């Protein structure tokens, strides 16, 4: 029994019904008195906090034997639910059984249908129990109390019978979280079964041991278990790949293709270049298999709670996976799942690439807001207070115009204090002041900017955000430059409410301009690669679950649904632009004169807005003629069609 220690999670057999429940070890006794039952456990039952309706509770504090008022109860029998706070009750769980739980919160306003928040604290045992080894299931034990022989087969499946609705390859944080998310969901009243595979057997065992209540999660660990994993999937087999992008993904796809049968489905959710997904889709379709390149946004938390999905690939796949993907996806304010089939080939990964490029820009914009506030001496606490007020601030026609996940995380950052956990000290200093000023980048932002440039779609805000990261990485060069040349930096003026209003609009218009560029790029990619993209439906999937989620996506979605051919998203904000663009220009002018801050996305976005609404660009006229002078490239005229050359005198020295 030496392998069991206090806190070890295991499954323990209950005396009342002979079934096994999640439990943790309280202590292991060496006493002779406890020889037959040496392990004291505490049943911990369901993990997590849940909102439940009153009808799912049993308590002496509630009037009927079932724990809830009966259908015939009179109005006089209405219960004051607040008395349940901190009470221990019986709470019905997903399996229809009642388990011991503690009431954490009662809220009849926001959670009218399920007003009681509980935490399951065990099955109905009232105290800790001493158990004999034969009533304990743990990977640390085998009968007799010694280390259990390593298993090379599924931890929960008794045979190779096809039982799972979908499988996931890669049981790291993202893979396991997505697997648990899907396992929580159901279709036609039945929970999805999920198979989980990883080359590391220990990794799979760890996930299953940490989630003992999930009897619909099946593990396959070890390099030799891929075939068993595939055989556990119901046809047409559906396998999600969550491994590092690139060569490893290609290797897994090829291994699966050798085992899978005609019309089976391979789903890659890595941050892949959409051109790679086009290649993979074509290759697998030739072999009779089907492919989905599906971008996922929301990070590890989103994968667990519900991310945004951006699928694209073999068009027939969607009908086979839609019910699973939509169930696991985040839901927007109108209840629509944040998932839609974006088109063939690499459509889904293309959407995810430009989503990430937009993410680069919006993160940079909020970073620039912080830089401006800091330059004017606004403390972290006051920055957080101001930004918090922007969550509900009305901008033009819209209350909460800037409310978003990106704003939320910025608030967290500006008020964060250094700590031992962050690698520093618990001395109350701002964490920002001790953070290295270098921002790395992955491939998606770069790939997107390159694609935009090659397709001749102007995306200056997306490019500026990428370049800002690249310049930040050259810290050594920057320090040498600063030591050699001292640039003049005038003292900043006094910060006031009028400047805060101007900065609000600078942030708003910069973000809208970045979205506009992102969507214009997607339009062009759709035109070039013939994905079959439906832009209004795609934009609607950005509204929840993903990193870009925020209020602005609501009017943007409505604008494109009303006019899918809207020339530019900026035009949907006509009243706001006409009424407040001068504020944007004013704050840019002021910070340029009074500070040395770097705000590349602010500059690029303002230039984009002004340029895209000009009827004539004098600098373009001048450059057209300059090119004709030195290279006889020709130019077009405003007053007639055709291409023309003018005659110019020679301006270069030397013989002709």
C-alpha positions as CSV (number, residue, x, y, z in Angstrom):
1,X,0.0,0.0,0.0
2,X,3.1,2.3,0.1
3,X,2.1,3.7,-3.3
4,X,-1.1,5.3,-1.9
5,X,-0.6,8.6,-0.1
6,X,-3.0,11.3,1.2
7,X,-4.6,13.1,-1.7
8,X,-4.3,10.2,-4.2
9,X,-7.4,10.1,-6.5
10,X,-8.9,6.7,-7.1
11,X,-12.3,4.9,-7.4
12,X,-13.8,3.4,-4.3
13,X,-16.5,0.8,-4.0
14,X,-19.5,2.1,-2.0
15,X,-21.1,-0.3,0.5
16,X,-24.6,0.7,-0.2
17,X,-24.9,-0.1,-3.9
18,X,-21.6,-1.9,-4.7
19,X,-20.7,0.7,-7.4
20,X,-17.4,2.6,-7.7
21,X,-17.3,6.3,-7.2
22,X,-14.5,9.0,-7.4
23,X,-12.7,9.3,-4.1
24,X,-9.4,10.5,-2.6
25,X,-7.2,8.9,0.1
26,X,-7.4,10.6,3.5
27,X,-4.8,8.4,5.1
28,X,-3.3,4.9,5.0
29,X,-2.9,3.1,8.3
30,X,-0.2,0.6,9.3
31,X,-2.0,-0.3,12.4
32,X,-3.0,-4.0,13.0
33,X,-6.4,-2.8,13.9
34,X,-6.8,-1.5,10.4
35,X,-5.2,-4.5,8.7
36,X,-8.4,-5.5,6.9
37,X,-9.4,-2.0,5.9
38,X,-6.2,0.1,5.9
39,X,-7.2,2.9,3.5
40,X,-9.4,5.8,4.6
41,X,-11.1,7.6,1.7
42,X,-13.4,10.5,1.1
43,X,-15.8,10.3,-1.7
44,X,-15.5,13.3,-3.9
45,X,-18.1,12.4,-6.5
46,X,-18.7,14.7,-9.4
47,X,-16.0,17.3,-10.0
48,X,-17.0,20.9,-10.7
49,X,-19.7,23.4,-9.8
50,X,-23.1,23.2,-11.4
51,X,-26.3,25.3,-11.6
52,X,-29.4,23.1,-10.9
53,X,-33.1,23.6,-10.8
54,X,-34.9,23.2,-7.4
55,X,-36.4,19.9,-8.7
56,X,-33.0,18.3,-8.8
57,X,-32.5,18.8,-5.0
58,X,-33.3,16.8,-1.9
59,X,-33.2,18.6,1.4
60,X,-35.2,18.8,4.7
61,X,-35.2,22.6,4.0
62,X,-37.5,22.0,1.0
63,X,-41.2,21.1,1.4
64,X,-41.8,17.8,-0.4
65,X,-40.2,14.4,-0.1
66,X,-38.6,14.9,-3.5
67,X,-36.9,18.1,-2.3
68,X,-38.9,20.4,-4.4
69,X,-42.5,21.9,-4.2
70,X,-45.0,19.5,-5.8
71,X,-47.0,20.5,-8.8
72,X,-50.0,20.9,-6.5
73,X,-48.2,23.0,-3.9
74,X,-50.0,26.2,-3.0
75,X,-48.6,29.7,-3.3
76,X,-48.2,29.7,0.5
77,X,-45.8,26.8,0.3
78,X,-43.3,28.9,-1.8
79,X,-39.8,28.4,-0.3
80,X,-37.2,31.0,0.5
81,X,-34.4,29.4,-1.4
82,X,-31.8,31.7,0.2
83,X,-32.0,29.4,3.3
84,X,-30.2,26.7,1.2
85,X,-27.0,28.8,1.1
86,X,-24.1,26.6,2.5
87,X,-26.5,23.7,3.2
88,X,-25.6,20.1,2.3
89,X,-28.2,18.6,0.0
90,X,-28.8,15.7,-2.2
91,X,-28.3,16.8,-5.9
92,X,-29.4,14.8,-8.9
93,X,-26.5,14.4,-11.4
94,X,-26.4,13.6,-15.2
95,X,-26.8,9.9,-14.6
96,X,-30.1,10.5,-12.8
97,X,-28.7,9.5,-9.4
98,X,-28.5,11.7,-6.3
99,X,-25.2,12.6,-4.8
100,X,-24.2,14.6,-1.7
101,X,-23.5,18.3,-2.6
102,X,-22.9,21.7,-1.0
103,X,-24.9,24.7,-2.0
104,X,-22.5,27.5,-3.0
105,X,-24.9,30.2,-4.3
106,X,-28.5,31.0,-4.8
107,X,-29.4,33.4,-7.6
108,X,-33.1,33.5,-8.7
109,X,-32.6,36.5,-11.0
110,X,-29.8,35.6,-13.4
111,X,-30.4,31.9,-13.1
112,X,-34.2,31.7,-12.8
113,X,-34.5,28.2,-14.3
114,X,-31.6,26.7,-12.4
115,X,-31.0,29.0,-9.4
116,X,-29.0,26.7,-7.1
117,X,-25.2,26.4,-7.7
118,X,-23.8,23.3,-6.0
119,X,-20.5,21.5,-5.7
120,X,-20.7,17.7,-5.5
121,X,-18.9,16.5,-2.4
122,X,-19.4,12.8,-2.7
123,X,-22.0,10.1,-3.1
124,X,-24.4,9.9,-0.2
125,X,-21.8,8.8,2.4
126,X,-21.9,11.1,5.4
127,X,-18.3,10.5,6.6
128,X,-15.0,9.2,5.5
129,X,-14.8,5.4,5.2
130,X,-12.1,2.8,5.9
131,X,-11.9,0.4,3.0
132,X,-10.2,-2.9,2.3
133,X,-7.9,-3.0,-0.8
134,X,-10.4,-5.1,-2.8
135,X,-12.8,-2.1,-2.7
136,X,-10.3,0.2,-4.3
137,X,-9.5,0.8,-8.0
138,X,-6.3,2.6,-8.8
139,X,-3.5,2.4,-11.4
140,X,-1.1,2.4,-8.4
141,X,-2.5,-0.9,-7.2
142,X,-3.2,-4.5,-8.1
143,X,-4.7,-7.1,-5.8
144,X,-2.2,-7.4,-2.9
145,X,-1.3,-3.7,-2.9
146,X,1.7,-3.8,-5.2
147,X,2.2,-1.6,-8.3
148,X,-0.2,-2.5,-11.0
149,X,1.4,-4.1,-14.1
150,X,1.5,-1.5,-16.9
151,X,-1.4,-1.8,-19.2
152,X,-0.9,-1.4,-23.0
153,X,-4.5,-1.6,-23.9
154,X,-7.5,0.8,-23.4
155,X,-8.0,1.8,-19.8
156,X,-11.8,1.7,-20.1
157,X,-12.8,-0.3,-23.2
158,X,-13.3,-4.0,-22.6
159,X,-12.9,-4.8,-26.3
160,X,-12.1,-3.3,-29.7
161,X,-15.8,-2.8,-30.4
162,X,-16.6,0.4,-32.2
163,X,-18.1,2.5,-29.5
164,X,-16.9,6.1,-29.9
165,X,-18.5,8.9,-31.9
166,X,-15.2,10.6,-32.5
167,X,-11.6,10.2,-31.5
168,X,-8.8,12.7,-30.6
169,X,-5.1,12.1,-31.3
170,X,-3.0,14.1,-28.8
171,X,-4.0,14.2,-25.1
172,X,-2.2,17.3,-24.1
173,X,-4.0,20.3,-22.6
174,X,-5.9,21.2,-25.8
175,X,-6.6,17.6,-26.8
176,X,-7.9,16.5,-23.4
177,X,-9.9,19.6,-22.8
178,X,-11.6,19.3,-26.2
179,X,-12.2,15.6,-25.5
180,X,-13.9,16.4,-22.1
181,X,-15.9,19.2,-23.8
182,X,-17.3,16.8,-26.4
183,X,-17.8,14.0,-23.7
184,X,-20.0,16.5,-21.8
185,X,-22.3,17.0,-24.7
186,X,-25.0,14.8,-26.2
187,X,-27.1,14.1,-29.3
188,X,-30.7,12.8,-29.3
189,X,-30.4,12.4,-25.5
190,X,-27.2,10.3,-25.5
191,X,-23.8,11.4,-24.4
192,X,-21.0,11.4,-27.0
193,X,-18.4,8.7,-26.5
194,X,-14.8,9.9,-27.2
195,X,-11.7,7.9,-27.8
196,X,-8.4,9.5,-26.7
197,X,-5.0,8.4,-28.2
198,X,-1.5,9.5,-27.4
199,X,1.9,7.9,-28.1
200,X,2.5,8.4,-24.3
201,X,0.6,5.8,-22.4
202,X,1.2,7.7,-19.1
203,X,-0.3,10.8,-20.6
204,X,-3.6,9.0,-21.5
205,X,-3.7,7.4,-18.1
206,X,-3.2,10.7,-16.4
207,X,-6.2,12.2,-18.2
208,X,-8.4,9.3,-17.4
209,X,-7.3,9.2,-13.7
210,X,-8.0,12.9,-13.3
211,X,-11.5,12.4,-14.7
212,X,-12.8,9.2,-13.2
213,X,-16.5,10.0,-13.6
214,X,-16.2,10.1,-17.4
215,X,-17.2,6.5,-18.4
216,X,-17.7,7.8,-22.0
217,X,-14.0,8.7,-22.4
218,X,-11.9,5.9,-23.6
219,X,-8.1,5.9,-23.6
220,X,-5.5,4.3,-25.9
221,X,-1.9,4.9,-24.9
222,X,1.2,3.7,-26.7
223,X,2.6,3.8,-30.2
224,X,1.2,0.3,-30.9
225,X,-2.4,1.3,-30.0
226,X,-3.3,3.5,-33.0
227,X,-5.1,0.7,-34.8
228,X,-7.1,-0.2,-31.7
229,X,-8.0,3.5,-31.4
230,X,-9.2,3.7,-35.0
231,X,-11.2,0.4,-34.5
232,X,-13.0,2.0,-31.5
233,X,-14.6,4.6,-33.7
234,X,-18.0,4.2,-35.2
235,X,-18.1,4.4,-39.0
236,X,-17.6,6.6,-40.8
237,X,-14.7,7.0,-38.4
238,X,-13.8,10.5,-37.3
239,X,-10.4,11.4,-35.9
240,X,-9.3,14.8,-34.7
241,X,-5.6,15.5,-34.8
242,X,-4.2,17.8,-32.1
243,X,-0.4,17.5,-32.5
244,X,2.2,20.1,-33.5
245,X,1.7,21.5,-37.0
246,X,3.9,20.6,-39.8
247,X,5.8,17.3,-40.3
248,X,4.3,15.6,-37.2
249,X,0.8,16.3,-38.5
250,X,1.7,14.9,-41.9
251,X,3.1,11.8,-40.3
252,X,0.0,11.2,-38.2
253,X,-2.2,11.7,-41.3
254,X,-0.2,9.2,-43.3
255,X,-0.4,6.7,-40.4
256,X,-4.2,7.1,-40.1
257,X,-4.6,6.9,-43.9
258,X,-3.1,3.4,-43.8
259,X,-5.6,2.1,-41.3
260,X,-8.8,4.0,-42.1
261,X,-11.3,2.9,-44.7
262,X,-13.1,4.6,-47.5
263,X,-15.1,7.7,-46.5
264,X,-13.5,7.9,-43.1
265,X,-12.7,11.4,-41.9
266,X,-9.4,13.0,-40.7
267,X,-9.8,16.3,-39.0
268,X,-6.7,18.5,-38.4
269,X,-7.2,21.4,-36.0
270,X,-3.7,22.7,-35.8
271,X,-2.5,26.2,-36.8
272,X,-1.8,25.1,-40.4
273,X,-1.1,27.1,-43.5
274,X,-4.2,26.8,-45.6
275,X,-2.1,25.8,-48.6
276,X,-1.0,22.7,-46.7
277,X,-4.6,21.9,-46.0
278,X,-5.5,22.2,-49.7
279,X,-2.7,19.7,-50.4
280,X,-3.8,17.3,-47.7
281,X,-7.5,17.4,-48.7
282,X,-6.6,16.6,-52.4
283,X,-4.3,13.8,-51.4
284,X,-6.8,12.1,-49.0
285,X,-9.7,12.5,-51.4
286,X,-7.7,10.6,-54.1
287,X,-7.4,7.8,-51.6
288,X,-11.1,7.7,-50.9
289,X,-10.8,9.3,-47.5
290,X,-12.2,12.7,-46.4
291,X,-10.5,15.6,-44.8
292,X,-11.4,18.6,-42.6
293,X,-9.0,21.3,-41.8
294,X,-10.7,23.0,-38.9
295,X,-9.3,26.0,-37.1
296,X,-10.0,26.3,-33.4
297,X,-9.9,29.6,-31.5
298,X,-10.3,30.1,-27.7
299,X,-7.2,28.5,-26.3
300,X,-7.2,25.8,-23.7
301,X,-10.1,27.3,-21.8
302,X,-12.1,27.6,-25.0
303,X,-11.4,24.0,-25.9
304,X,-12.9,23.0,-22.5
305,X,-15.9,25.3,-22.3
306,X,-16.7,25.8,-26.0
307,X,-14.4,27.4,-28.7
308,X,-15.2,28.8,-32.1
309,X,-14.6,26.3,-34.9
310,X,-13.6,27.2,-38.5
311,X,-14.0,24.0,-40.6
312,X,-13.2,23.6,-44.3
313,X,-12.3,20.7,-46.5
314,X,-14.2,17.8,-48.2
315,X,-17.7,19.3,-48.4
316,X,-19.6,16.0,-47.6
317,X,-17.8,15.8,-44.2
318,X,-19.9,18.5,-42.6
319,X,-23.2,16.5,-42.5
320,X,-21.3,13.7,-40.7
321,X,-19.6,15.8,-38.0
322,X,-21.9,18.8,-37.7
323,X,-23.9,17.5,-34.7
324,X,-20.7,16.9,-32.8
325,X,-18.9,20.2,-33.7
326,X,-21.9,22.4,-33.1
327,X,-22.6,20.7,-29.8
328,X,-19.0,21.4,-28.6
329,X,-18.9,25.0,-30.0
330,X,-19.5,28.2,-28.1
331,X,-23.0,29.7,-28.6
332,X,-23.5,33.3,-29.6
333,X,-26.0,35.6,-28.0
334,X,-28.7,34.4,-30.4
335,X,-28.0,30.8,-29.6
336,X,-26.3,30.0,-32.9
337,X,-23.2,27.7,-32.6
338,X,-19.9,29.4,-33.5
339,X,-19.2,26.9,-36.2
340,X,-20.0,26.8,-39.9
341,X,-18.6,25.0,-42.9
342,X,-16.5,27.6,-44.6
343,X,-15.9,25.8,-47.9
344,X,-13.7,23.3,-49.6
345,X,-9.9,22.7,-49.5
346,X,-8.1,24.9,-47.0
347,X,-11.1,27.3,-46.4
348,X,-11.3,26.7,-42.6
349,X,-7.6,27.1,-42.0
350,X,-7.5,30.2,-44.2
351,X,-10.2,31.7,-42.0
352,X,-8.2,30.8,-38.9
353,X,-5.0,32.3,-40.4
354,X,-6.6,35.7,-41.0
355,X,-8.5,35.4,-37.6
356,X,-5.0,35.2,-36.0
357,X,-3.7,38.1,-38.1
358,X,-6.6,40.2,-36.8
359,X,-5.8,38.9,-33.3
360,X,-2.2,40.2,-33.7
361,X,-3.6,43.7,-34.7
362,X,-6.2,43.9,-31.9
363,X,-3.7,42.8,-29.2
364,X,-1.3,45.4,-30.5
365,X,-3.9,48.1,-30.5
366,X,-4.7,47.5,-26.8
367,X,-1.0,47.5,-26.1
368,X,-0.8,50.9,-27.7
369,X,-3.7,52.2,-25.6
370,X,-1.6,51.1,-22.5
371,X,1.5,52.8,-23.9
372,X,-0.3,56.1,-24.4
373,X,-1.8,56.0,-20.9
374,X,1.5,55.1,-19.4
375,X,3.2,58.0,-21.3
376,X,0.8,60.4,-19.6
377,X,1.5,59.1,-16.1
378,X,-1.8,57.1,-15.7
379,X,-1.1,54.4,-13.1
380,X,-2.0,50.7,-13.7
381,X,-4.9,50.9,-11.3
382,X,-6.3,54.0,-13.0
383,X,-5.8,52.4,-16.4
384,X,-7.8,49.4,-15.3
385,X,-10.5,51.7,-13.9
386,X,-10.7,53.6,-17.2
387,X,-10.7,50.4,-19.4
388,X,-13.3,48.8,-17.1
389,X,-15.6,51.8,-17.8
390,X,-15.1,51.3,-21.5
391,X,-16.8,47.9,-21.3
392,X,-20.2,49.6,-20.9
393,X,-19.4,53.0,-22.5
394,X,-21.7,54.0,-25.4
395,X,-19.9,54.6,-28.7
396,X,-22.2,56.2,-31.3
397,X,-25.2,54.0,-31.7
398,X,-23.9,51.2,-29.5
399,X,-23.7,50.7,-25.7
400,X,-20.6,48.6,-24.8
401,X,-19.0,49.2,-28.2
402,X,-15.6,48.0,-27.1
403,X,-16.7,45.3,-24.7
404,X,-14.6,42.2,-25.6
405,X,-12.4,39.4,-24.4
406,X,-9.3,41.4,-25.6
407,X,-10.3,44.3,-23.4
408,X,-10.9,42.0,-20.5
409,X,-7.4,40.5,-20.7
410,X,-5.9,44.0,-21.1
411,X,-7.6,45.0,-17.8
412,X,-6.1,42.0,-16.1
413,X,-2.6,42.8,-17.5
414,X,-2.5,46.5,-16.5
415,X,-3.5,45.8,-12.9
416,X,-1.4,42.7,-12.4
417,X,1.3,42.8,-9.6
418,X,4.5,40.9,-9.6
419,X,4.6,37.8,-7.5
420,X,6.7,34.7,-6.6
421,X,4.4,32.7,-8.9
422,X,5.4,35.0,-11.8
423,X,9.0,34.4,-11.1
424,X,9.5,37.7,-9.2
425,X,8.6,39.2,-5.8
426,X,5.5,39.7,-3.8
427,X,6.3,43.4,-3.4
428,X,3.3,45.0,-5.1
429,X,5.2,46.3,-8.1
430,X,3.4,46.2,-11.5
431,X,4.2,43.0,-13.4
432,X,4.3,45.1,-16.6
433,X,7.3,47.1,-15.4
434,X,9.4,43.8,-15.0
435,X,8.2,42.1,-18.2
436,X,10.7,41.8,-21.1
437,X,9.6,44.1,-24.0
438,X,9.8,41.3,-26.6
439,X,6.8,39.7,-28.3
440,X,7.3,36.6,-30.3
441,X,5.1,35.5,-33.2
442,X,4.0,32.2,-34.8
443,X,3.6,31.5,-38.5
444,X,-0.1,32.4,-38.9
445,X,0.4,36.2,-38.7
446,X,3.3,36.2,-41.1
447,X,1.6,33.8,-43.5
448,X,-1.5,36.1,-43.6
449,X,0.4,39.3,-44.3
450,X,2.4,37.6,-47.1
451,X,-0.8,36.2,-48.7
452,X,-2.4,39.7,-48.5
453,X,0.6,41.3,-50.1
454,X,0.7,38.7,-52.9
455,X,-3.0,39.1,-53.5
456,X,-2.7,42.9,-53.6
457,X,-5.1,43.4,-50.7
458,X,-4.0,46.4,-48.5
459,X,-3.8,45.2,-44.9
460,X,-1.6,47.9,-43.2
461,X,-2.9,47.3,-39.7
462,X,-2.2,43.6,-39.8
463,X,1.2,44.2,-41.2
464,X,2.0,46.9,-38.7
465,X,1.1,44.5,-35.8
466,X,3.5,41.9,-37.2
467,X,6.3,44.4,-37.8
468,X,5.8,45.7,-34.2
469,X,6.5,42.2,-32.9
470,X,9.5,41.8,-35.1
471,X,11.0,45.1,-34.0
472,X,10.4,44.2,-30.4
473,X,12.5,41.1,-30.8
474,X,15.5,43.2,-31.8
475,X,16.1,44.4,-28.2
476,X,19.9,44.2,-28.5
477,X,20.0,46.4,-31.5
478,X,17.5,48.9,-29.9
479,X,19.7,49.2,-26.8
480,X,22.8,49.9,-28.9
481,X,20.9,52.5,-30.9
482,X,19.6,54.2,-27.8
483,X,23.1,54.4,-26.4
484,X,24.4,56.0,-29.6
485,X,21.6,58.5,-30.3
486,X,19.3,60.3,-27.9
487,X,16.1,61.1,-29.7
488,X,14.3,64.2,-28.4
489,X,11.2,63.4,-26.3
490,X,9.1,66.4,-25.2
491,X,7.4,66.2,-21.8
492,X,3.9,64.8,-22.0
493,X,1.0,67.1,-21.2
494,X,-1.6,66.6,-18.6
495,X,-4.1,63.7,-19.1
496,X,-7.7,64.7,-19.1
497,X,-11.2,63.3,-19.8
498,X,-11.3,64.8,-23.3
499,X,-8.1,62.9,-24.2
500,X,-9.7,59.7,-22.8
501,X,-12.6,60.2,-25.1
502,X,-10.3,60.7,-28.1
503,X,-8.3,57.6,-27.2
504,X,-11.5,55.6,-26.9
505,X,-12.3,56.4,-30.5
506,X,-8.8,55.8,-31.7
507,X,-9.0,52.3,-30.3
508,X,-12.5,51.7,-31.7
509,X,-11.6,52.8,-35.3
510,X,-8.3,51.0,-35.3
511,X,-10.0,47.8,-34.3
512,X,-12.8,48.2,-36.9
513,X,-10.2,49.0,-39.6
514,X,-8.3,45.9,-38.7
515,X,-11.4,43.7,-39.0
516,X,-12.2,45.4,-42.3
517,X,-8.8,44.4,-43.6
518,X,-9.1,40.9,-42.3
519,X,-12.5,40.4,-44.0
520,X,-11.3,42.0,-47.3
521,X,-8.4,39.5,-47.3
522,X,-10.8,36.6,-46.8
523,X,-12.9,37.8,-49.7
524,X,-9.9,37.9,-52.0
525,X,-8.7,34.5,-50.8
526,X,-12.1,33.1,-51.6
527,X,-12.0,34.6,-55.0
528,X,-8.6,33.3,-55.8
529,X,-9.0,29.7,-54.4
530,X,-12.7,29.3,-55.0
531,X,-13.4,28.1,-51.4
532,X,-17.1,28.8,-51.5
533,X,-16.9,31.0,-48.4
534,X,-20.1,32.6,-47.1
535,X,-18.7,35.6,-45.3
536,X,-21.7,36.6,-43.2
537,X,-21.9,33.0,-41.8
538,X,-18.2,33.0,-41.2
539,X,-18.2,36.3,-39.3
540,X,-21.1,35.1,-37.2
541,X,-18.9,32.4,-35.8
542,X,-16.4,34.9,-34.4
543,X,-19.0,36.2,-31.9
544,X,-18.3,33.8,-29.0
545,X,-15.7,31.3,-27.9
546,X,-12.8,32.8,-29.9
547,X,-10.1,35.2,-28.9
548,X,-11.6,38.0,-31.1
549,X,-15.1,37.7,-29.5
550,X,-16.7,41.0,-28.5
551,X,-19.7,43.2,-29.0
552,X,-18.4,44.7,-32.3
553,X,-18.9,41.4,-34.0
554,X,-22.7,41.8,-33.5
555,X,-23.2,44.9,-35.7
556,X,-20.5,43.6,-38.1
557,X,-22.5,40.3,-38.6
558,X,-25.7,42.2,-39.1
559,X,-24.1,44.5,-41.6
560,X,-22.8,41.6,-43.8
561,X,-26.1,39.7,-43.5
562,X,-27.9,42.8,-44.7
563,X,-25.5,43.3,-47.6
564,X,-23.0,40.5,-48.3
565,X,-21.5,42.7,-51.0
566,X,-20.8,45.6,-48.6
567,X,-17.7,47.3,-50.3
568,X,-16.0,47.8,-46.9
569,X,-16.9,47.1,-43.4
570,X,-16.0,50.6,-42.3
571,X,-19.1,51.9,-44.2
572,X,-21.3,50.1,-41.7
573,X,-20.1,52.6,-39.1
574,X,-20.8,55.7,-41.1
575,X,-22.4,57.7,-38.3
576,X,-19.6,56.9,-35.9
577,X,-16.9,57.8,-38.5
578,X,-18.5,61.0,-39.5
579,X,-19.0,62.1,-35.9
580,X,-15.8,61.0,-34.3
581,X,-12.9,60.5,-36.8
582,X,-11.7,64.0,-35.8
583,X,-11.1,62.8,-32.3
584,X,-9.0,60.0,-33.6
585,X,-6.9,62.4,-35.6
586,X,-6.6,64.8,-32.7
587,X,-5.2,62.2,-30.2
588,X,-2.7,60.9,-32.8
589,X,-1.5,64.5,-33.4
590,X,-1.2,65.2,-29.7
591,X,0.7,62.1,-28.8
592,X,3.0,62.6,-31.8
593,X,3.9,66.1,-30.5
594,X,4.0,65.4,-26.8
595,X,5.5,61.9,-26.4
596,X,7.8,59.4,-27.9
597,X,5.4,56.5,-27.9
598,X,5.2,53.9,-30.7
599,X,1.7,53.4,-32.0
600,X,2.1,51.7,-35.4
601,X,-1.4,50.2,-35.6
602,X,-3.0,53.6,-34.7
603,X,-1.0,55.2,-37.5
604,X,-1.6,52.4,-40.0
605,X,-5.3,52.2,-39.3
606,X,-5.9,56.0,-39.6
607,X,-4.0,56.0,-42.9
608,X,-6.1,53.0,-44.1
609,X,-9.4,54.8,-43.2
610,X,-8.5,58.0,-44.8
611,X,-7.0,56.5,-47.9
612,X,-9.8,54.1,-48.6
613,X,-12.3,57.0,-48.7
614,X,-10.3,59.4,-50.9
615,X,-11.5,60.1,-54.4
616,X,-8.0,61.1,-55.5
617,X,-4.6,60.3,-54.1
618,X,-2.2,63.0,-55.1
619,X,0.9,61.0,-54.1
620,X,-0.2,58.2,-56.3
621,X,-0.6,60.5,-59.3
622,X,3.0,61.9,-58.6
623,X,4.5,58.4,-58.3
624,X,2.8,57.2,-61.5
625,X,4.5,60.0,-63.5
626,X,7.8,59.5,-61.7
627,X,7.8,55.9,-62.9
628,X,7.2,57.0,-66.4
629,X,10.2,59.4,-66.2
630,X,12.8,56.9,-65.2
631,X,11.4,53.7,-66.6
632,X,8.8,54.6,-69.2
633,X,6.3,52.5,-67.3
634,X,3.4,54.5,-68.6
635,X,0.4,55.9,-66.8
636,X,-3.4,56.1,-67.0
637,X,-5.4,59.2,-67.3
638,X,-8.6,60.4,-65.6
639,X,-10.1,62.0,-68.7
640,X,-9.8,59.1,-71.2
641,X,-9.1,55.3,-71.3
642,X,-5.8,53.7,-72.3
643,X,-2.2,53.8,-71.1
644,X,0.1,56.7,-72.0
645,X,3.7,57.9,-71.9
646,X,4.9,61.5,-71.8
647,X,8.1,63.0,-73.0
648,X,10.7,63.8,-70.4
649,X,14.1,65.5,-70.5
650,X,17.1,63.4,-69.6
651,X,18.1,63.9,-65.9
652,X,20.9,61.4,-65.6
653,X,24.5,62.3,-66.2
654,X,26.7,60.6,-68.8
655,X,26.5,59.7,-72.4
656,X,23.3,58.2,-73.9
